[in-house]
Amino acid sequence: MCEIAFTDAGPGIPDDVRDKVFTPFFTTKSRGSGLGLPTAKRFVEAHNGQIAIDCPPQGGTTVVVRIPMSAS
């Protein structure tokens, strides 16, 4: 598997919001469409991969994308 992690040092994502971030059209932004993360998840899963979000208690958010390496 190839693993890529994106991390920030912000306040994190509240649990009730984190449960919905991959739901199409769900957004917490006034101008967001709510399609970014659901589209990313569908793309990753279409390639037999996984995408996960972790928000540790001390803050920050990490999004991890795992995609199988191709056999050449």
N, C-alpha and C positions, 0 to 999 in steps of 0.2 A: 504494500500500500504506500502511496505517496500521501504525506500529511502536511497540510499547510494550516498554520494558526495565525489568526488576526487578533491582536490584543490591544485594548485601550485602558486608560487609567481613570475613566469616568466613574459616575456613581453606580453603575451597574443597571440591570434591568429588573424591575420588581417581578416577583414570582407570578402574579396574576397576569402580567403583560407577557412574560416569557412563555407562558403556556399557549399564547395566541400568535406569536410572531410569524409562524409559518402558515397561518390561515389567510387565504386570499382576501384582499381588500381590508384587512385589519391594519390600522395605522394609528399612531399617536401624534402624527404631525398634521398641521393644518393643510399642507399642500402635498402630502404623500398619497400615493395611489394604493399602497398596501400590497404591491405585487413584487417588490424586489426580493425579499427573502423567500416567499413561496416559489418564485421562478428559479431562484438559485437552488432550492431544495429539489425541485423537479429535475433540473439539469444534472445535479450531482447524482441523484438516485437513478436517473436514466443511464448513467455510466457505472452503475453498480457501486456507487460510493455512499458515503454518509456525511451528514452535516450536523453539528451539535453546538449548542451555546451553553457556556458555563459562566456564572457570575458568583465568584467567591464572596464570603461575608465581608471581607475587607474592602470590597469595591472593585470596579473594573469589569470588563466583559471580554471573554475569549470565544471566538467562533472558530471551530476546528472543522476543516474539510478533509475527508479521506477518500481518495480515489485509487482504485487498483492500478498498478503499473501494467502496461501492456507487455505481453510476451513477444519478444522479437526473435 
